[in-house]
């Protein structure tokens, strides 16, 4: 009996340690309270919801990248900070900091909470994804982030439709839809592609995973949608 009890105690301690190693601390700071966008962020999104969304995005991204139960496959990020501030554009990520434009929030026409959620899923992907140590195509990196946003159900109405676009590495929504097509050819493709980009990058990765060059895949993708 004593040995069984000790086994249970050890198991609980081990599981608690596993949870601790996977825990990420999230901080949300709104430095734009003097602006309409900063006030709107507080009123229509809020710091508590933003923190919950950052955590939900992390869990979702770990699932997409198949890193959920393998910390060694992902970046060692302990803390993520979201800063709402007076900047141009929409948002950007620098290492473990996400910067969200209060101007964008203030000027957005529509469900701002849903839009902010989509932006946070995109930016959290930048926190966790591999980029070939800087060698990966920038359009691909942004495309992977929007692919995650797409799969999370936060693709906005202003995005291009599947099949549209001039080149596979255009980035953002164009590349996201193309990656979704590649994912349909091989389940887990984006996870495997991300894993390959841990140390370097080559367009040849597409051929290694799907048996066709990225240009051939793009042509077949366009043909599928009559473009």
BELMOUR-V896051 format. One record per pair of residues at least 12 apart in sequence whose ideal C-beta (glycine too) atoms are under 7 Angstrom apart, sorted by the first residue. I is the first residue (numbers start at 0). J is the second residue. D is the distance in Angstrom with one decimal. If there is no record, write none. Layout:
i=I j=J d=D
i=I j=J d=D
This chain:
i=20 j=70 d=5.8
i=21 j=70 d=6.3
i=23 j=57 d=5.9
i=23 j=76 d=6.3
i=23 j=77 d=6.6
i=23 j=78 d=6.9
i=23 j=79 d=6.0
i=24 j=77 d=6.6
i=24 j=78 d=4.6
i=25 j=50 d=4.6
i=25 j=53 d=4.6
i=25 j=54 d=6.1
i=25 j=79 d=5.4
i=26 j=78 d=7.0
i=26 j=80 d=4.6
i=27 j=46 d=4.2
i=27 j=49 d=4.7
i=27 j=50 d=5.5
i=27 j=81 d=4.7
i=28 j=80 d=6.8
i=28 j=82 d=5.1
i=29 j=41 d=6.2
i=29 j=46 d=6.8
i=29 j=83 d=4.3
i=30 j=82 d=6.4
i=30 j=83 d=6.6
i=30 j=84 d=4.8
i=31 j=83 d=5.5
i=31 j=84 d=5.5
i=31 j=85 d=5.2
i=31 j=101 d=3.5
i=34 j=85 d=6.0
i=34 j=101 d=5.0
i=34 j=105 d=6.3
i=35 j=105 d=4.3
i=36 j=101 d=3.4
i=36 j=102 d=5.5
i=36 j=104 d=4.1
i=36 j=105 d=2.8
i=37 j=83 d=6.0
i=37 j=101 d=4.6
i=39 j=104 d=5.5
i=39 j=105 d=5.5
i=39 j=111 d=6.3
i=40 j=83 d=5.2
i=40 j=101 d=6.5
i=40 j=104 d=5.0
i=43 j=111 d=4.8
i=43 j=112 d=5.4
i=44 j=111 d=6.5
i=44 j=112 d=5.0
i=44 j=115 d=4.9
i=48 j=112 d=6.9
i=49 j=81 d=5.9
i=49 j=119 d=7.0
i=52 j=116 d=5.2
i=52 j=119 d=5.1
i=53 j=79 d=6.0
i=53 j=81 d=6.4
i=53 j=119 d=6.0
i=53 j=123 d=6.2
i=56 j=119 d=5.7
i=56 j=120 d=4.6
i=56 j=123 d=4.0
i=57 j=123 d=6.0
i=59 j=151 d=5.7
i=60 j=123 d=6.0
i=60 j=124 d=5.6
i=60 j=127 d=5.0
i=60 j=147 d=5.8
i=61 j=73 d=6.7
i=63 j=147 d=5.6
i=63 j=150 d=6.4
i=63 j=189 d=6.6
i=63 j=190 d=6.5
i=64 j=127 d=6.8
i=64 j=190 d=5.0
i=64 j=193 d=5.2
i=65 j=187 d=6.4
i=65 j=190 d=4.2
i=72 j=194 d=6.8
i=73 j=127 d=6.0
i=74 j=127 d=6.0
i=76 j=95 d=5.3
i=76 j=126 d=6.1
i=78 j=95 d=6.0
i=79 j=95 d=5.1
i=79 j=97 d=6.9
i=79 j=126 d=6.0
i=80 j=95 d=6.7
i=80 j=96 d=5.0
i=81 j=97 d=4.8
i=81 j=99 d=6.4
i=82 j=96 d=6.5
i=82 j=98 d=5.2
i=82 j=99 d=7.0
i=83 j=99 d=4.9
i=83 j=101 d=5.4
i=84 j=98 d=6.1
i=84 j=101 d=6.2
i=85 j=101 d=5.6
i=85 j=102 d=6.6
i=86 j=98 d=6.2
i=86 j=100 d=4.9
i=87 j=100 d=6.6
i=87 j=102 d=6.8
i=88 j=100 d=5.6
i=88 j=103 d=7.0
i=89 j=103 d=4.9
i=89 j=118 d=6.1
i=90 j=118 d=5.2
i=90 j=122 d=5.3
i=92 j=122 d=4.7
i=92 j=125 d=4.0
i=92 j=126 d=6.1
i=95 j=126 d=6.1
i=97 j=122 d=4.5
i=99 j=118 d=6.7
i=113 j=153 d=6.8
i=114 j=155 d=6.6
i=116 j=153 d=5.7
i=117 j=148 d=5.1
i=117 j=153 d=3.2
i=117 j=155 d=6.3
i=120 j=147 d=5.7
i=120 j=148 d=4.7
i=120 j=151 d=4.9
i=120 j=153 d=5.7
i=121 j=144 d=4.5
i=121 j=145 d=6.1
i=121 j=147 d=6.9
i=121 j=148 d=4.8
i=124 j=143 d=6.4
i=124 j=144 d=4.0
i=124 j=147 d=4.5
i=125 j=144 d=5.8
i=128 j=140 d=6.9
i=128 j=143 d=5.7
i=128 j=193 d=5.7
i=129 j=193 d=5.5
i=129 j=196 d=4.3
i=129 j=197 d=4.4
i=130 j=196 d=6.2
i=131 j=196 d=4.4
i=131 j=199 d=5.1
i=131 j=200 d=3.0
i=132 j=198 d=6.2
i=132 j=199 d=6.5
i=134 j=199 d=5.5
i=134 j=200 d=4.4
i=135 j=196 d=5.3
i=135 j=200 d=3.9
i=136 j=168 d=5.0
i=137 j=170 d=6.7
i=138 j=168 d=3.7
i=138 j=169 d=5.6
i=138 j=170 d=3.5
i=138 j=174 d=5.6
i=139 j=168 d=5.7
i=139 j=174 d=6.3
i=141 j=170 d=4.0
i=141 j=171 d=5.0
i=141 j=174 d=6.8
i=142 j=170 d=5.5
i=142 j=171 d=6.4
i=142 j=174 d=2.5
i=142 j=175 d=5.2
i=142 j=178 d=5.7
i=143 j=178 d=6.6
i=143 j=189 d=6.5
i=143 j=193 d=6.7
i=145 j=171 d=5.0
i=145 j=172 d=5.5
i=145 j=175 d=3.7
i=146 j=175 d=4.3
i=146 j=178 d=4.5
i=146 j=179 d=6.2
i=146 j=189 d=6.0
i=149 j=175 d=5.0
i=149 j=179 d=6.3
i=158 j=172 d=3.9
i=159 j=172 d=5.1
i=159 j=173 d=5.8
i=161 j=176 d=4.3
i=161 j=224 d=6.1
i=162 j=221 d=6.4
i=162 j=223 d=6.8
i=162 j=224 d=2.5
i=162 j=226 d=5.0
i=163 j=226 d=6.9
i=167 j=213 d=5.9
i=167 j=217 d=4.2
i=177 j=217 d=6.6
i=177 j=220 d=5.7
i=180 j=220 d=4.7
i=181 j=209 d=6.4
i=181 j=216 d=6.4
i=184 j=209 d=5.7
i=185 j=208 d=6.3
i=185 j=209 d=5.9
i=188 j=208 d=5.9
i=188 j=209 d=7.0
i=191 j=208 d=5.6
i=192 j=204 d=5.9
i=192 j=208 d=6.5
